[in-house]
């Protein structure tokens, strides 16, 4: 399987090297459209396959696809706001206690 991938990889490099900038952009757009039409399970299978290829190639410069759930920055901001609000509530409560 890796040999077949490497064969197509070399063909892709040759194709890209022989293309103009506008042809490269057109190819990239077609690939993106094709990927958008694939079912999710196909995309995940491709990602898992690429991770294996990266492992087999031993190329440290390539970043593997991570399947860990990423926290959205909005969720992080909300949590920070909530913790700030709870700290303010605790301070208010402490102030009220001291007054009594």
Wavefront OBJ file of the C-alpha trace (Angstrom):
o trace
v 0.000 0.000 0.000
v 2.836 2.379 0.856
v 4.535 1.583 -2.473
v 1.351 2.498 -4.339
v 1.103 5.714 -2.347
v 4.725 6.612 -3.115
v 4.139 5.938 -6.824
v 1.180 8.333 -6.883
v 3.057 10.812 -4.711
v 5.849 10.988 -7.287
v 3.275 11.449 -10.070
v 1.675 14.276 -8.111
v 5.014 16.020 -7.646
v 5.741 15.763 -11.378
v 2.261 17.059 -12.193
v 2.640 20.027 -9.841
v 6.161 20.886 -11.005
v 5.012 20.990 -14.627
v 1.957 23.180 -13.883
v 1.507 26.922 -13.897
v 0.277 28.772 -10.805
v -3.275 29.026 -12.126
v -3.314 25.283 -12.935
v -2.093 24.500 -9.410
v -4.881 26.618 -7.917
v -7.456 24.933 -10.154
v -6.216 21.472 -9.101
v -6.334 22.447 -5.434
v -9.901 23.721 -5.809
v -10.971 20.450 -7.454
v -9.353 18.417 -4.687
v -11.089 20.521 -2.007
v -14.462 20.093 -3.745
v -13.866 16.347 -3.979
v -12.957 16.112 -0.296
v -16.076 18.076 0.680
v -18.257 15.565 -1.147
v -16.750 12.519 0.572
v -18.600 10.948 3.497
v -17.050 11.646 6.909
v -15.975 8.041 7.442
v -13.951 8.163 4.198
v -12.169 11.309 5.325
v -11.332 9.793 8.700
v -10.098 6.625 6.993
v -7.884 8.728 4.718
v -6.519 10.634 7.699
v -5.715 7.404 9.538
v -4.013 6.078 6.416
v -1.948 9.265 6.050
v -0.888 8.980 9.699
v 0.390 5.454 8.973
v 2.220 6.675 5.862
v 3.855 9.463 7.860
v 4.950 6.901 10.472
v 6.342 4.569 7.795
v 8.199 7.375 6.026
v 9.710 8.507 9.315
v 9.555 12.113 8.172
v 9.667 14.273 11.296
v 8.782 17.413 9.312
v 5.270 16.122 8.587
v 2.600 16.728 11.176
v 0.200 13.868 11.785
v -3.534 14.476 11.917
v -4.752 14.673 15.490
v -8.166 13.289 16.358
v -8.245 14.798 19.826
v -11.199 17.046 20.384
v -10.123 20.659 20.173
v -11.582 23.184 22.564
v -12.981 26.159 20.784
v -11.647 29.501 21.895
v -15.210 30.599 22.576
v -15.651 27.738 25.089
v -12.394 28.676 26.793
v -13.455 32.329 27.016
v -16.813 31.325 28.523
v -15.093 29.183 31.149
v -12.764 32.049 32.058
v -15.723 34.416 32.390
v -17.573 31.911 34.570
v -14.584 31.465 36.847
v -14.172 35.243 37.129
v -17.874 35.591 37.980
v -17.668 32.898 40.641
v -14.582 34.565 42.153
v -16.449 37.891 42.288
v -19.428 36.181 43.938
v -17.131 34.626 46.532
v -15.556 38.031 47.240
v -18.996 39.618 47.615
v -20.035 36.846 49.982
v -16.826 37.249 52.012
v -17.399 41.027 52.217
v -20.964 40.515 53.427
v -19.762 38.078 56.095
v -17.193 40.545 57.381
v -19.838 43.275 57.677
v -22.026 41.046 59.862
l 1 2 3 4 5 6 7 8 9 10 11 12 13 14 15 16 17 18 19 20 21 22 23 24 25 26 27 28 29 30 31 32 33 34 35 36 37 38 39 40 41 42 43 44 45 46 47 48 49 50 51 52 53 54 55 56 57 58 59 60 61 62 63 64 65 66 67 68 69 70 71 72 73 74 75 76 77 78 79 80 81 82 83 84 85 86 87 88 89 90 91 92 93 94 95 96 97 98 99 100
